[in-house]
Amino acid sequence: MSPDLTLCQWRVRSETPIPDLLPWGGDDRVPDLVIRLGEVPPPSDLVHNGPLLQIGASGACRFALPGVAAYGVSPAGDEVVIDAVLDPASADVRVFLLGTVLAILCFKRGLIPLHASCVRLGGRAVAFVGASGFGKSTLAGAFVRQGVRLLADDVTVLDVTTPGGPLVLPAFPRLKLRLDAARELGLPVEGAERCQRMVEKLHLPVEAFFHPQPLPLAAVYHLQGAREESASDAVDRVAPFSNVESVLALHQGLYRMRLGERLLGRSALFAAAGRLCSAVPGFKLVHRGGGLGDLPRLAESVARRHQAAEAPER
C-alpha cells in the first residue's frame, strides 16, 4: 500500500497508486477515506437502478463504466471500492475516481462540487464555472503560466457551511489540457500522461503552482461564449449576475448535477446554491473567442480585479 495521500483536506489511504494526489502532510488522524480493490455488486436495497448509477436505500452507490471499472461508495462516503477492468492505476480508472466518484463523495459529505477551475487571486480563491469545452482548464492554464496558483481544475469543491463564508478545498495539482492549448500557453508537455485512451487531452502536473490550503471564495465567474452576444461584440466583458441569476447558474454549474439531485434532492441543491450566492458575488464572463493567444490577456484582466489591495502573487 502506498503512503497516505491528500484530497480536499481528507487523509486518503489507497490500495492502488493515485499519482495525481499529493502525500498526506497533516496530523495522525485515522484516514477520512479508504480506497480499496474488490468486487462491487449493485446495492441489495435498490431505490435507483440506472444504466451507470445504482443507489440503495441505505445510501450506498455503485457507478460503473463498461470496460473501465465499477466504483462502490459506502453510505457514509468514507470508503470507495474499485472493481477495475483496466489497470486500477491507469488514467482511465483514475479520471472517473477523481471526477464522478469525487462528486458522489462530496454530496454525501455535505460539500458542493462545481464544474469549475479555481485559482488563487489576491489571497482568495476565484472559480470559473462552465460547461465542458468552454475553456475552464485553458483559462486556468493561462493563469498558471503567469505564476498564479491553482486550487482545482474541472471539479472545485466548496464547503458552504463554514462561519466565515464558503471555502474552496484544494483538489490536486494537475491540469487537463489539449496538446495544442498546452503548447500555445507555453506549458511543458514532455512525458505528460493522456487523460484517457480515447480523449485527446493531457494530464499536466503543476505541483510547483499548486495552493494546498483552503481559501475563502471571493467570486464565481460563469464562462459564456461570445456567440451568445451580438456579432459586433469585439471585447470580453464582465457583467454582475442578480442573485436569482446566480442561483440558477450555480445549480446548472454543479458537477454531476443530476447525480446530486438523485442523492440529495433538487430543493437541497438549490438551497446550497442560494447560500453560496448570498455570500459570494457571481459574474457573467463573456469571452470573444479570439483564440488561445488572447487568454493571457483575459487572465491578466480578471486578476487585476482581485489583486488591487492585496500582496502580489509569489
Buried (B, 14 or more C-beta within 10 A) or exposed (E): EBEBBBBBBBBBBBBBBBBBBBEBEEEEEEBBBBBBBEEBEBBEEEEEEEEEBBBBEEBBBBBBBEEBBBBBBBBEBBBBBBBBBBEBBBBBBBBBBBBBBBBBBBBBBEBBBBBBBBBBBBBBBBBBBBEEEBBBBBBBBBBBBBEBBBBBBBBBBBBBEEEEBBBBBBBBBBBBBBBEBBEBBEBEEEEBBBBBEEEEBBBBBBEEBBBBEBBBBBBBBBBBBBEEBEEEBEEBBEEEBEEEBBBBBBBEBBBBBEBBBBBBEEEBBBBBBBBBBEBBBBBBBBBBEBEBEBBBEBBEEBBEBBBEEEEEBE
